[in-house]
Amino acid sequence: MSSMPSAGLPTVDATTPAVLVLPGLVTRDEVPRLCDDVRAWLEVTGSGVVVCDVGGLGPPGLAAVDVLARLELTARRAGGRIRLRNPDPALRALLDLVGLRFECVEPEGEPEEREPTGRVQEAVEPGDAAL
């Protein structure tokens, strides 16, 4: 059984997934600790999900793919999943290329980017009553 996650993970309840922030390149030596954090938070929260904020990873490469694959494998073995927050489009493309599919979540407090809705213009015939 794992010990409590390191100080990098916030306190959460069963309805709020833990957020693991990857601020930059993760070394191989750090991966076991991150996997232990994921496993422990899945046990503690019972939410089944750990959100992994990958916005700070920088240019994607195979090292990032390796870390995310190991975190996902750890989560699945513990009965959970990893969801990505703030993935770079190049990282998403690289993950797709190697066959890894991750669900993504929107950052809290930031609305989803959408195109503005178009305005409907109605033709008016002479003599039509006003609504």
C-alpha positions in Angstrom: 0.0 0.0 0.0 1.3 3.4 -0.9 1.9 6.3 1.4 0.0 9.6 1.0 0.9 11.5 -2.2 3.6 14.1 -2.1 3.0 17.8 -1.5 2.5 18.5 -5.2 -1.1 17.2 -5.2 -3.9 19.2 -3.7 -6.4 17.8 -1.1 -9.5 16.6 -2.9 -12.8 14.8 -2.1 -14.4 11.8 -3.7 -16.1 14.0 -6.4 -13.1 16.1 -7.3 -10.3 14.4 -9.2 -6.7 15.1 -8.0 -4.6 17.3 -10.3 -1.1 16.3 -11.0 0.9 19.2 -12.5 3.8 18.2 -14.7 5.8 21.5 -14.8 8.5 20.5 -17.2 10.5 17.6 -18.5 10.1 14.6 -16.1 13.2 12.5 -15.6 13.1 8.7 -15.4 14.0 8.9 -11.7 10.8 10.9 -11.0 8.4 8.5 -12.7 8.1 5.9 -9.9 7.2 8.7 -7.4 4.6 10.1 -9.8 3.1 6.6 -10.3 3.0 6.2 -6.5 1.1 9.6 -6.3 -1.4 8.5 -9.0 -2.0 5.2 -7.3 -2.4 6.8 -3.8 -4.8 9.5 -5.0 -7.0 7.0 -6.8 -7.2 5.0 -3.5 -7.8 8.1 -1.3 -10.4 9.9 -3.5 -12.2 7.0 -5.0 -13.0 9.2 -8.0 -11.4 6.9 -10.5 -9.7 9.9 -12.2 -6.4 11.8 -11.9 -6.2 14.9 -14.0 -2.7 15.4 -15.4 -1.9 19.1 -16.3 0.6 18.8 -19.1 0.6 22.5 -20.2 4.1 23.0 -18.8 5.8 20.0 -20.5 7.2 22.0 -23.3 7.9 20.6 -26.8 6.5 17.0 -26.8 8.8 14.1 -27.3 9.0 10.4 -26.6 10.0 11.1 -23.0 6.6 12.8 -22.4 4.8 9.9 -24.2 6.7 7.4 -21.9 5.7 9.3 -18.7 2.1 9.6 -19.7 1.9 5.9 -20.8 3.3 4.8 -17.4 1.0 7.0 -15.5 -2.0 5.7 -17.5 -0.9 2.1 -16.9 -0.5 2.7 -13.2 -4.0 4.4 -13.1 -5.6 1.5 -15.0 -4.0 -1.1 -12.7 -5.5 0.8 -9.8 -9.0 0.9 -11.4 -8.8 4.5 -12.7 -7.8 6.7 -15.6 -5.7 9.7 -16.4 -7.2 12.7 -18.1 -5.1 15.4 -19.6 -5.5 19.1 -19.1 -3.8 21.8 -21.2 -2.3 19.4 -23.8 -0.3 21.1 -26.6 -1.8 20.1 -30.0 1.6 18.6 -31.0 1.5 16.4 -27.9 -2.1 15.2 -28.8 -0.9 14.5 -32.3 2.1 12.5 -31.0 0.0 10.5 -28.6 -2.4 9.7 -31.4 0.5 8.7 -33.6 1.7 6.1 -31.1 -1.9 4.9 -30.4 -2.4 6.4 -26.9 -5.8 8.0 -26.4 -6.5 10.3 -23.5 -9.6 12.1 -22.6 -9.0 15.8 -22.1 -10.7 18.2 -19.6 -11.1 21.9 -19.7 -9.2 24.0 -17.3 -11.3 25.2 -14.4 -12.6 28.8 -14.8 -11.9 29.0 -18.5 -14.9 28.6 -20.8 -14.6 26.4 -23.8 -13.4 28.2 -26.9 -16.2 28.4 -29.4 -17.0 30.5 -32.4 -19.7 33.1 -31.7 -23.2 32.0 -32.7 -24.4 33.5 -35.9 -27.4 35.8 -35.9 -30.4 34.7 -37.8 -31.8 37.2 -40.3 -35.4 36.8 -41.3 -36.7 38.2 -44.5 -39.7 40.6 -43.9 -42.4 40.8 -46.5 -44.2 44.1 -46.9 -47.5 44.0 -45.0 -46.3 41.5 -42.4 -47.5 42.2 -38.9 -44.8 43.1 -36.3 -44.2 40.5 -33.7 
